[in-house]
């Protein structure tokens, strides 16, 4: 799938989404009554989380993904240090459960917004409303919601991807790079 090929005449104003499966699995587990540690252990058992999950839970993995999307889709160079980053390790299970019960679940939200030639970006836990498509993304699923000059909102959702999905994405990226289209 190529956003460039599918929507060639659109100008991307910004995007927001959930781009890290590990943190999403942990937050989902905490909503369901598990502790952070229990949720992390579950994520490791199903092969989603690394033995050392620091890059995921502190938001580094998602920050790298935001930078890649900004560079590739928006055509703007951005350094990781320019992206505001905060992970989920500071959230307690009680905070996460309470937020869900109140109809405003926590998600590790990745976002970028263009204002003229400047792009601002962040990765941080945010409460989202139940009317927000991000609220319904759980487990290993992910979503990116694009805002363009023509379409006010276009969302791409990946439901519970497996290893094959990651492998396909990597292969497609390699082919694109090798063909000079990157």
FIKOLZA-1660 file (N, C-alpha, C; in steps of 0.1 Angstrom, whole numbers, plus 5000, padded with zeros to 4 digits):
% residues 182
   i   px   py   pz ch aa at
   1 5008 4988 5000  A  X  N
   1 5000 5000 5000  A  X CA
   1 5009 5012 5000  A  X  C
   2 5006 5022 4991  A  X  N
   2 5013 5034 4991  A  X CA
   2 5004 5046 4991  A  X  C
   3 5005 5054 5001  A  X  N
   3 4996 5066 5002  A  X CA
   3 4999 5075 4990  A  X  C
   4 5012 5076 4986  A  X  N
   4 5015 5085 4975  A  X CA
   4 5008 5080 4962  A  X  C
   5 5008 5067 4959  A  X  N
   5 5001 5062 4947  A  X CA
   5 4986 5063 4948  A  X  C
   6 4981 5061 4960  A  X  N
   6 4966 5060 4961  A  X CA
   6 4960 5074 4961  A  X  C
   7 4967 5084 4967  A  X  N
   7 4961 5097 4968  A  X CA
   7 4972 5108 4964  A  X  C
   8 4975 5108 4951  A  X  N
   8 4986 5115 4946  A  X CA
   8 4984 5131 4946  A  X  C
   9 4972 5136 4946  A  X  N
   9 4971 5150 4945  A  X CA
   9 4967 5157 4959  A  X  C
  10 4968 5150 4969  A  X  N
  10 4964 5155 4983  A  X CA
  10 4977 5161 4989  A  X  C
  11 4974 5172 4997  A  X  N
  11 4985 5178 5005  A  X CA
  11 4982 5174 5019  A  X  C
  12 4991 5167 5026  A  X  N
  12 4990 5163 5039  A  X CA
  12 4992 5174 5049  A  X  C
  13 4982 5177 5057  A  X  N
  13 4983 5188 5067  A  X CA
  13 4988 5182 5080  A  X  C
  14 4985 5170 5083  A  X  N
  14 4989 5164 5096  A  X CA
  14 4984 5150 5097  A  X  C
  15 4988 5143 5108  A  X  N
  15 4983 5130 5111  A  X CA
  15 4983 5128 5126  A  X  C
  16 4976 5118 5131  A  X  N
  16 4976 5114 5144  A  X CA
  16 4973 5099 5144  A  X  C
  17 4978 5092 5154  A  X  N
  17 4975 5078 5154  A  X CA
  17 4981 5070 5165  A  X  C
  18 4979 5057 5165  A  X  N
  18 4985 5048 5175  A  X CA
  18 4994 5039 5166  A  X  C
  19 5007 5040 5169  A  X  N
  19 5017 5033 5161  A  X CA
  19 5026 5023 5168  A  X  C
  20 5023 5021 5181  A  X  N
  20 5032 5011 5188  A  X CA
  20 5023 5000 5195  A  X  C
  21 5024 4988 5190  A  X  N
  21 5016 4977 5195  A  X CA
  21 5019 4974 5210  A  X  C
  22 5032 4974 5214  A  X  N
  22 5035 4971 5227  A  X CA
  22 5028 4980 5237  A  X  C
  23 5028 4993 5235  A  X  N
  23 5021 5002 5245  A  X CA
  23 5006 5000 5244  A  X  C
  24 5001 4997 5232  A  X  N
  24 4987 4995 5231  A  X CA
  24 4982 4983 5238  A  X  C
  25 4990 4972 5237  A  X  N
  25 4987 4959 5245  A  X CA
  25 4988 4962 5260  A  X  C
  26 4998 4969 5264  A  X  N
  26 4999 4972 5278  A  X CA
  26 4987 4981 5283  A  X  C
  27 4984 4991 5276  A  X  N
  27 4972 5000 5280  A  X CA
  27 4959 4992 5280  A  X  C
  28 4957 4983 5270  A  X  N
  28 4945 4975 5269  A  X CA
  28 4945 4965 5282  A  X  C
  29 4956 4959 5285  A  X  N
  29 4956 4950 5297  A  X CA
  29 4953 4958 5310  A  X  C
  30 4959 4970 5311  A  X  N
  30 4956 4978 5323  A  X CA
  30 4941 4982 5324  A  X  C
  31 4935 4985 5312  A  X  N
  31 4921 4988 5312  A  X CA
  31 4913 4976 5317  A  X  C
  32 4918 4964 5315  A  X  N
  32 4911 4952 5318  A  X CA
  32 4914 4946 5332  A  X  C
  33 4922 4954 5340  A  X  N
  33 4924 4951 5354  A  X CA
  33 4938 4946 5357  A  X  C
  34 4947 4944 5347  A  X  N
  34 4960 4940 5350  A  X CA
  34 4969 4951 5354  A  X  C
  35 4980 4948 5361  A  X  N
  35 4989 4959 5364  A  X CA
  35 4998 4962 5352  A  X  C
  36 5006 4972 5353  A  X  N
  36 5016 4975 5342  A  X CA
  36 5025 4963 5340  A  X  C
  37 5030 4958 5350  A  X  N
  37 5039 4946 5349  A  X CA
  37 5033 4934 5343  A  X  C
  38 5020 4931 5348  A  X  N
  38 5013 4920 5342  A  X CA
  38 5010 4922 5327  A  X  C
  39 5006 4934 5324  A  X  N
  39 5004 4937 5310  A  X CA
  39 5016 4936 5301  A  X  C
  40 5027 4941 5306  A  X  N
  40 5040 4940 5299  A  X CA
  40 5044 4925 5297  A  X  C
  41 5043 4917 5308  A  X  N
  41 5046 4903 5307  A  X CA
  41 5037 4896 5296  A  X  C
  42 5025 4899 5296  A  X  N
  42 5016 4894 5285  A  X CA
  42 5021 4898 5272  A  X  C
  43 5024 4910 5270  A  X  N
  43 5030 4915 5257  A  X CA
  43 5042 4908 5253  A  X  C
  44 5051 4905 5263  A  X  N
  44 5063 4897 5260  A  X CA
  44 5059 4883 5256  A  X  C
  45 5050 4877 5263  A  X  N
  45 5046 4863 5261  A  X CA
  45 5040 4861 5247  A  X  C
  46 5033 4871 5242  A  X  N
  46 5027 4869 5228  A  X CA
  46 5037 4874 5217  A  X  C
  47 5049 4878 5222  A  X  N
  47 5059 4881 5212  A  X CA
  47 5059 4896 5207  A  X  C
  48 5051 4904 5213  A  X  N
  48 5050 4918 5209  A  X CA
  48 5061 4927 5215  A  X  C
  49 5064 4925 5228  A  X  N
  49 5073 4933 5235  A  X CA
  49 5087 4927 5236  A  X  C
  50 5097 4935 5235  A  X  N
  50 5111 4930 5237  A  X CA
  50 5114 4927 5251  A  X  C
  51 5125 4919 5253  A  X  N
  51 5129 4916 5267  A  X CA
  51 5131 4929 5275  A  X  C
  52 5138 4939 5269  A  X  N
  52 5139 4952 5274  A  X CA
  52 5130 4961 5267  A  X  C
  53 5118 4964 5272  A  X  N
  53 5108 4972 5265  A  X CA
  53 5109 4987 5266  A  X  C
  54 5121 4992 5270  A  X  N
  54 5123 5006 5273  A  X CA
  54 5120 5015 5261  A  X  C
  55 5124 5011 5249  A  X  N
  55 5122 5019 5237  A  X CA
  55 5107 5020 5234  A  X  C
  56 5100 5010 5237  A  X  N
  56 5085 5010 5234  A  X CA
  56 5078 5019 5245  A  X  C
  57 5080 5015 5258  A  X  N
  57 5072 5021 5268  A  X CA
  57 5076 5036 5271  A  X  C
  58 5088 5040 5267  A  X  N
  58 5092 5054 5268  A  X CA
  58 5089 5062 5256  A  X  C
  59 5083 5056 5246  A  X  N
  59 5079 5063 5234  A  X CA
  59 5089 5065 5223  A  X  C
  60 5101 5058 5224  A  X  N
  60 5111 5060 5214  A  X CA
  60 5108 5053 5201  A  X  C
  61 5102 5041 5201  A  X  N
  61 5098 5034 5189  A  X CA
  61 5088 5043 5181  A  X  C
  62 5078 5048 5188  A  X  N
  62 5067 5056 5182  A  X CA
  62 5073 5069 5176  A  X  C
  63 5083 5075 5184  A  X  N
  63 5089 5087 5179  A  X CA
  63 5097 5085 5166  A  X  C
  64 5104 5074 5165  A  X  N
  64 5110 5070 5152  A  X CA
  64 5100 5069 5141  A  X  C
  65 5089 5063 5144  A  X  N
  65 5078 5061 5133  A  X CA
  65 5072 5074 5129  A  X  C
  66 5070 5083 5139  A  X  N
  66 5065 5097 5136  A  X CA
  66 5075 5104 5127  A  X  C
  67 5088 5103 5130  A  X  N
  67 5098 5110 5122  A  X CA
  67 5098 5104 5108  A  X  C
  68 5097 5091 5106  A  X  N
  68 5097 5085 5093  A  X CA
  68 5085 5090 5085  A  X  C
  69 5073 5090 5091  A  X  N
  69 5061 5095 5084  A  X CA
  69 5062 5109 5080  A  X  C
  70 5068 5118 5089  A  X  N
  70 5069 5132 5086  A  X CA
  70 5079 5134 5074  A  X  C
  71 5090 5127 5074  A  X  N
  71 5100 5128 5063  A  X CA
  71 5094 5123 5050  A  X  C
  72 5088 5111 5050  A  X  N
  72 5083 5104 5038  A  X CA
  72 5070 5110 5033  A  X  C
  73 5060 5112 5041  A  X  N
  73 5047 5117 5037  A  X CA
  73 5046 5132 5036  A  X  C
  74 5053 5139 5044  A  X  N
  74 5052 5154 5044  A  X CA
  74 5064 5161 5038  A  X  C
  75 5075 5153 5035  A  X  N
  75 5086 5158 5028  A  X CA
  75 5094 5168 5036  A  X  C
  76 5093 5167 5050  A  X  N
  76 5100 5177 5059  A  X CA
  76 5110 5169 5067  A  X  C
  77 5123 5173 5067  A  X  N
  77 5132 5167 5076  A  X CA
  77 5130 5171 5090  A  X  C
  78 5130 5161 5099  A  X  N
  78 5128 5163 5113  A  X CA
  78 5137 5154 5121  A  X  C
  79 5143 5160 5132  A  X  N
  79 5151 5152 5140  A  X CA
  79 5143 5146 5152  A  X  C
  80 5147 5135 5157  A  X  N
  80 5140 5129 5168  A  X CA
  80 5140 5138 5180  A  X  C
  81 5150 5146 5182  A  X  N
  81 5150 5156 5193  A  X CA
  81 5140 5167 5192  A  X  C
  82 5135 5169 5180  A  X  N
  82 5125 5179 5178  A  X CA
  82 5110 5174 5181  A  X  C
  83 5109 5161 5183  A  X  N
  83 5096 5155 5186  A  X CA
  83 5094 5154 5201  A  X  C
  84 5084 5161 5206  A  X  N
  84 5081 5160 5220  A  X CA
  84 5077 5145 5223  A  X  C
  85 5084 5139 5234  A  X  N
  85 5082 5125 5236  A  X CA
  85 5080 5123 5251  A  X  C
  86 5069 5115 5254  A  X  N
  86 5066 5110 5267  A  X CA
  86 5060 5096 5266  A  X  C
  87 5065 5087 5273  A  X  N
  87 5060 5073 5273  A  X CA
  87 5049 5071 5282  A  X  C
  88 5045 5058 5284  A  X  N
  88 5034 5054 5293  A  X CA
  88 5038 5049 5306  A  X  C
  89 5051 5049 5309  A  X  N
  89 5056 5043 5322  A  X CA
  89 5051 5051 5334  A  X  C
  90 5048 5063 5332  A  X  N
  90 5043 5071 5343  A  X CA
  90 5028 5070 5346  A  X  C
  91 5021 5062 5338  A  X  N
  91 5007 5060 5341  A  X CA
  91 5005 5048 5350  A  X  C
  92 4996 5050 5360  A  X  N
  92 4993 5039 5369  A  X CA
  92 4981 5031 5363  A  X  C
  93 4980 5019 5367  A  X  N
  93 4968 5011 5362  A  X CA
  93 4955 5017 5366  A  X  C
  94 4955 5023 5378  A  X  N
  94 4943 5029 5383  A  X CA
  94 4939 5041 5374  A  X  C
  95 4949 5049 5370  A  X  N
  95 4946 5060 5361  A  X CA
  95 4940 5056 5348  A  X  C
  96 4946 5045 5343  A  X  N
  96 4942 5040 5330  A  X CA
  96 4927 5034 5331  A  X  C
  97 4925 5026 5341  A  X  N
  97 4911 5021 5343  A  X CA
  97 4901 5032 5345  A  X  C
  98 4904 5041 5353  A  X  N
  98 4895 5052 5356  A  X CA
  98 4892 5060 5343  A  X  C
  99 4902 5063 5336  A  X  N
  99 4900 5071 5323  A  X CA
  99 4891 5063 5314  A  X  C
 100 4892 5050 5313  A  X  N
 100 4884 5042 5304  A  X CA
 100 4869 5042 5309  A  X  C
 101 4868 5040 5323  A  X  N
 101 4855 5040 5329  A  X CA
 101 4847 5053 5327  A  X  C
 102 4855 5064 5326  A  X  N
 102 4849 5077 5324  A  X CA
 102 4847 5080 5309  A  X  C
 103 4850 5071 5301  A  X  N
 103 4848 5073 5286  A  X CA
 103 4859 5081 5279  A  X  C
 104 4871 5082 5285  A  X  N
 104 4882 5089 5279  A  X CA
 104 4895 5081 5281  A  X  C
 105 4896 5069 5274  A  X  N
 105 4907 5061 5275  A  X CA
 105 4920 5067 5271  A  X  C
 106 4931 5063 5278  A  X  N
 106 4944 5067 5275  A  X CA
 106 4949 5059 5263  A  X  C
 107 4956 5066 5254  A  X  N
 107 4963 5060 5242  A  X CA
 107 4976 5068 5241  A  X  C
 108 4986 5060 5236  A  X  N
 108 4999 5067 5233  A  X CA
 108 4997 5073 5219  A  X  C
 109 4994 5086 5218  A  X  N
 109 4990 5093 5206  A  X CA
 109 5003 5099 5199  A  X  C
 110 5004 5095 5187  A  X  N
 110 5015 5100 5178  A  X CA
 110 5009 5111 5169  A  X  C
 111 5015 5122 5168  A  X  N
 111 5009 5133 5159  A  X CA
 111 5019 5142 5153  A  X  C
 112 5015 5147 5142  A  X  N
 112 5023 5157 5135  A  X CA
 112 5014 5167 5128  A  X  C
 113 5017 5180 5128  A  X  N
 113 5009 5190 5122  A  X CA
 113 5018 5200 5115  A  X  C
 114 5013 5203 5103  A  X  N
 114 5021 5213 5095  A  X CA
 114 5014 5227 5096  A  X  C
 115 5023 5237 5099  A  X  N
 115 5019 5251 5098  A  X CA
 115 5028 5258 5089  A  X  C
 116 5024 5260 5077  A  X  N
 116 5034 5266 5067  A  X CA
 116 5044 5256 5064  A  X  C
 117 5057 5260 5066  A  X  N
 117 5068 5251 5063  A  X CA
 117 5073 5244 5075  A  X  C
 118 5066 5246 5087  A  X  N
 118 5071 5240 5099  A  X CA
 118 5061 5229 5103  A  X  C
 119 5067 5218 5108  A  X  N
 119 5060 5206 5113  A  X CA
 119 5063 5205 5128  A  X  C
 120 5053 5204 5136  A  X  N
 120 5055 5201 5150  A  X CA
 120 5049 5187 5152  A  X  C
 121 5056 5179 5161  A  X  N
 121 5052 5165 5163  A  X CA
 121 5054 5161 5177  A  X  C
 122 5046 5151 5181  A  X  N
 122 5047 5147 5195  A  X CA
 122 5043 5132 5196  A  X  C
 123 5047 5126 5207  A  X  N
 123 5043 5112 5211  A  X CA
 123 5041 5113 5226  A  X  C
 124 5029 5111 5230  A  X  N
 124 5026 5112 5245  A  X CA
 124 5012 5105 5248  A  X  C
 125 5011 5101 5260  A  X  N
 125 4998 5095 5264  A  X CA
 125 4988 5106 5265  A  X  C
 126 4976 5104 5259  A  X  N
 126 4965 5113 5259  A  X CA
 126 4952 5106 5262  A  X  C
 127 4943 5113 5268  A  X  N
 127 4930 5108 5270  A  X CA
 127 4922 5112 5257  A  X  C
 128 4915 5102 5251  A  X  N
 128 4907 5105 5239  A  X CA
 128 4893 5102 5242  A  X  C
 129 4884 5108 5235  A  X  N
 129 4869 5106 5237  A  X CA
 129 4865 5093 5230  A  X  C
 130 4854 5088 5234  A  X  N
 130 4849 5076 5227  A  X CA
 130 4844 5079 5213  A  X  C
 131 4842 5091 5209  A  X  N
 131 4838 5094 5196  A  X CA
 131 4851 5095 5187  A  X  C
 132 4862 5094 5192  A  X  N
 132 4875 5094 5185  A  X CA
 132 4878 5080 5180  A  X  C
 133 4881 5078 5167  A  X  N
 133 4884 5065 5162  A  X CA
 133 4896 5058 5170  A  X  C
 134 4905 5066 5176  A  X  N
 134 4916 5061 5183  A  X CA
 134 4912 5053 5196  A  X  C
 135 4900 5057 5201  A  X  N
 135 4896 5051 5214  A  X CA
 135 4893 5036 5212  A  X  C
 136 4890 5032 5200  A  X  N
 136 4885 5018 5198  A  X CA
 136 4896 5009 5193  A  X  C
 137 4908 5014 5192  A  X  N
 137 4920 5006 5188  A  X CA
 137 4926 4999 5201  A  X  C
 138 4926 4986 5201  A  X  N
 138 4931 4979 5212  A  X CA
 138 4941 4968 5208  A  X  C
 139 4947 4962 5218  A  X  N
 139 4956 4951 5215  A  X CA
 139 4967 4956 5206  A  X  C
 140 4970 4947 5196  A  X  N
 140 4981 4949 5187  A  X CA
 140 4977 4958 5175  A  X  C
 141 4964 4962 5174  A  X  N
 141 4960 4970 5163  A  X CA
 141 4966 4984 5163  A  X  C
 142 4966 4990 5151  A  X  N
 142 4971 5004 5150  A  X CA
 142 4962 5012 5140  A  X  C
 143 4964 5025 5141  A  X  N
 143 4956 5034 5132  A  X CA
 143 4964 5047 5129  A  X  C
 144 4962 5052 5117  A  X  N
 144 4968 5065 5114  A  X CA
 144 4956 5073 5108  A  X  C
 145 4953 5085 5113  A  X  N
 145 4943 5093 5108  A  X CA
 145 4949 5105 5102  A  X  C
 146 4947 5107 5089  A  X  N
 146 4953 5117 5081  A  X CA
 146 4944 5129 5079  A  X  C
 147 4949 5141 5080  A  X  N
 147 4942 5153 5077  A  X CA
 147 4948 5159 5064  A  X  C
 148 4940 5161 5054  A  X  N
 148 4945 5166 5041  A  X CA
 148 4938 5179 5037  A  X  C
 149 4943 5185 5027  A  X  N
 149 4936 5198 5022  A  X CA
 149 4923 5195 5016  A  X  C
 150 4920 5183 5011  A  X  N
 150 4908 5179 5005  A  X CA
 150 4899 5171 5014  A  X  C
 151 4905 5161 5020  A  X  N
 151 4898 5152 5028  A  X CA
 151 4900 5156 5043  A  X  C
 152 4889 5159 5050  A  X  N
 152 4892 5163 5064  A  X CA
 152 4897 5152 5073  A  X  C
 153 4894 5140 5070  A  X  N
 153 4898 5129 5078  A  X CA
 153 4898 5116 5070  A  X  C
 154 4909 5109 5070  A  X  N
 154 4911 5096 5063  A  X CA
 154 4919 5087 5072  A  X  C
 155 4912 5076 5077  A  X  N
 155 4919 5068 5086  A  X CA
 155 4923 5054 5080  A  X  C
 156 4934 5049 5083  A  X  N
 156 4939 5036 5079  A  X CA
 156 4941 5028 5092  A  X  C
 157 4934 5017 5093  A  X  N
 157 4935 5009 5105  A  X CA
 157 4940 4995 5101  A  X  C
 158 4949 4990 5110  A  X  N
 158 4954 4977 5109  A  X CA
 158 4950 4969 5121  A  X  C
 159 4942 4959 5119  A  X  N
 159 4936 4951 5130  A  X CA
 159 4945 4939 5133  A  X  C
 160 4950 4939 5145  A  X  N
 160 4958 4927 5150  A  X CA
 160 4968 4921 5140  A  X  C
 161 4978 4929 5136  A  X  N
 161 4987 4924 5126  A  X CA
 161 4996 4913 5132  A  X  C
 162 5001 4904 5124  A  X  N
 162 5011 4894 5128  A  X CA
 162 5024 4897 5122  A  X  C
 163 5033 4887 5124  A  X  N
 163 5047 4889 5119  A  X CA
 163 5047 4890 5104  A  X  C
 164 5038 4884 5097  A  X  N
 164 5038 4885 5083  A  X CA
 164 5036 4900 5078  A  X  C
 165 5028 4907 5086  A  X  N
 165 5025 4921 5082  A  X CA
 165 5038 4929 5083  A  X  C
 166 5045 4927 5094  A  X  N
 166 5057 4935 5096  A  X CA
 166 5067 4931 5085  A  X  C
 167 5068 4918 5082  A  X  N
 167 5078 4914 5072  A  X CA
 167 5074 4920 5058  A  X  C
 168 5061 4920 5055  A  X  N
 168 5056 4926 5042  A  X CA
 168 5060 4941 5042  A  X  C
 169 5058 4948 5052  A  X  N
 169 5061 4962 5053  A  X CA
 169 5076 4964 5050  A  X  C
 170 5084 4956 5057  A  X  N
 170 5099 4958 5055  A  X CA
 170 5103 4954 5041  A  X  C
 171 5097 4944 5035  A  X  N
 171 5100 4940 5021  A  X CA
 171 5096 4951 5012  A  X  C
 172 5084 4957 5013  A  X  N
 172 5079 4967 5005  A  X CA
 172 5088 4980 5006  A  X  C
 173 5093 4983 5018  A  X  N
 173 5102 4994 5020  A  X CA
 173 5115 4992 5013  A  X  C
 174 5121 4979 5014  A  X  N
 174 5133 4976 5007  A  X CA
 174 5132 4977 4992  A  X  C
 175 5121 4972 4986  A  X  N
 175 5118 4973 4972  A  X CA
 175 5117 4987 4967  A  X  C
 176 5110 4995 4975  A  X  N
 176 5108 5009 4972  A  X CA
 176 5122 5016 4972  A  X  C
 177 5130 5014 4982  A  X  N
 177 5143 5020 4983  A  X CA
 177 5152 5015 4971  A  X  C
 178 5152 5002 4968  A  X  N
 178 5160 4997 4958  A  X CA
 178 5157 5002 4944  A  X  C
 179 5144 5005 4942  A  X  N
 179 5139 5010 4929  A  X CA
 179 5141 5025 4928  A  X  C
 180 5146 5032 4938  A  X  N
 180 5148 5046 4938  A  X CA
 180 5136 5055 4940  A  X  C
 181 5125 5048 4945  A  X  N
 181 5113 5056 4948  A  X CA
 181 5112 5061 4962  A  X  C
 182 5122 5058 4970  A  X  N
 182 5121 5062 4984  A  X CA
 182 5125 5076 4986  A  X  C
% end
